[in-house]
């Protein structure tokens, strides 16, 4: 890819490095809005949605996905979670979440 263009994390190839530039907060705001508007009776379906979807953005931040952080794509294979090295940890992340994290490829010095 020419230049230093923002792209979803899920599009990095194995071995490529990137810098986190943005997390799609609008997606997570919509997610929380839909949870606030779920039924008032607390049915099993809505309780499961609240438990499963709450705090997706917070979870990413807790794992270390913050603006300016450097990462490396360890494994990016179709139909499997992505494996990303972030600081001293390897993190498995779904392709869906990885599409909400925008990165710029880190160009090697002198390349």
C-alpha positions as CSV (number, residue, x, y, z in Angstrom):
1,X,0.0,0.0,0.0
2,X,1.5,3.4,-1.0
3,X,1.9,6.1,1.5
4,X,0.9,6.0,5.1
5,X,-2.9,5.6,4.8
6,X,-5.3,4.7,7.7
7,X,-6.7,1.2,7.3
8,X,-8.6,-1.3,9.6
9,X,-6.3,-3.5,11.7
10,X,-7.8,-6.6,10.1
11,X,-6.2,-5.6,6.8
12,X,-2.6,-5.8,8.1
13,X,-0.8,-8.8,6.8
14,X,1.2,-11.2,9.0
15,X,4.5,-9.6,10.0
16,X,3.4,-6.0,9.3
17,X,3.6,-3.4,12.0
18,X,1.3,-0.5,12.6
19,X,0.4,2.4,14.8
20,X,-3.1,2.8,16.3
21,X,-4.6,6.0,15.0
22,X,-8.3,5.7,15.8
23,X,-10.9,3.4,17.3
24,X,-14.4,3.7,15.8
25,X,-16.2,5.1,18.8
26,X,-19.4,5.8,16.8
27,X,-19.8,2.0,16.4
28,X,-19.6,1.5,20.2
29,X,-21.9,4.5,20.9
30,X,-24.6,2.9,18.6
31,X,-24.0,-0.5,20.4
32,X,-24.7,1.1,23.8
33,X,-27.7,3.0,22.5
34,X,-29.3,-0.2,21.3
35,X,-28.7,-1.8,24.7
36,X,-30.4,1.2,26.4
37,X,-33.4,0.7,24.2
38,X,-33.8,-3.1,24.8
39,X,-36.9,-4.3,26.6
40,X,-37.7,-3.3,30.1
41,X,-38.7,-6.8,31.3
42,X,-35.1,-8.1,31.3
43,X,-35.9,-11.1,29.1
44,X,-33.1,-13.7,28.7
45,X,-32.3,-12.4,25.2
46,X,-31.7,-8.8,26.4
47,X,-29.8,-9.8,29.5
48,X,-27.5,-11.9,27.2
49,X,-27.0,-8.9,24.8
50,X,-26.1,-6.6,27.7
51,X,-23.6,-9.1,29.1
52,X,-22.1,-9.9,25.7
53,X,-21.9,-6.4,24.2
54,X,-21.4,-4.0,27.1
55,X,-18.0,-2.3,27.2
56,X,-16.5,-3.4,23.9
57,X,-14.6,-0.1,23.6
58,X,-13.6,-0.3,27.3
59,X,-12.4,-3.8,26.7
60,X,-10.2,-2.7,23.8
61,X,-8.7,0.1,25.8
62,X,-8.1,-2.3,28.8
63,X,-6.2,-4.6,26.4
64,X,-4.0,-1.7,25.4
65,X,-5.4,-0.5,22.1
66,X,-4.9,3.2,22.4
67,X,-3.9,5.9,19.9
68,X,-0.2,5.9,19.3
69,X,0.5,2.3,20.4
70,X,2.6,0.2,18.1
71,X,1.5,-3.3,17.2
72,X,2.4,-6.2,15.0
73,X,0.2,-8.6,13.2
74,X,1.3,-12.1,14.2
75,X,-1.5,-14.2,12.5
76,X,-4.2,-13.1,10.1
77,X,-5.9,-16.1,8.6
78,X,-9.5,-16.3,7.2
79,X,-12.0,-17.7,9.7
80,X,-9.8,-17.5,12.7
81,X,-9.2,-14.8,15.3
82,X,-6.4,-12.4,14.6
83,X,-3.3,-12.6,16.8
84,X,-1.7,-9.2,17.5
85,X,1.5,-8.4,19.5
86,X,0.9,-5.3,21.5
87,X,3.7,-4.3,23.8
88,X,4.8,-7.6,25.4
89,X,1.6,-9.4,24.9
90,X,0.0,-11.4,22.2
91,X,-3.8,-10.7,22.0
92,X,-6.5,-12.7,20.1
93,X,-9.1,-10.4,18.7
94,X,-12.1,-11.0,16.4
95,X,-12.0,-9.8,12.8
96,X,-15.2,-7.7,13.6
97,X,-13.5,-5.8,16.4
98,X,-10.3,-5.5,14.4
99,X,-12.3,-3.7,11.6
100,X,-13.1,-1.0,14.2
101,X,-9.5,-0.2,15.0
102,X,-7.7,2.0,12.4
103,X,-3.9,1.8,12.0
104,X,-1.2,3.3,9.8
105,X,1.5,0.9,8.6
106,X,4.8,1.5,10.3
107,X,7.3,2.1,7.6
108,X,10.8,0.8,8.3
109,X,13.4,3.5,8.7
110,X,15.3,4.0,5.3
111,X,12.7,2.1,3.3
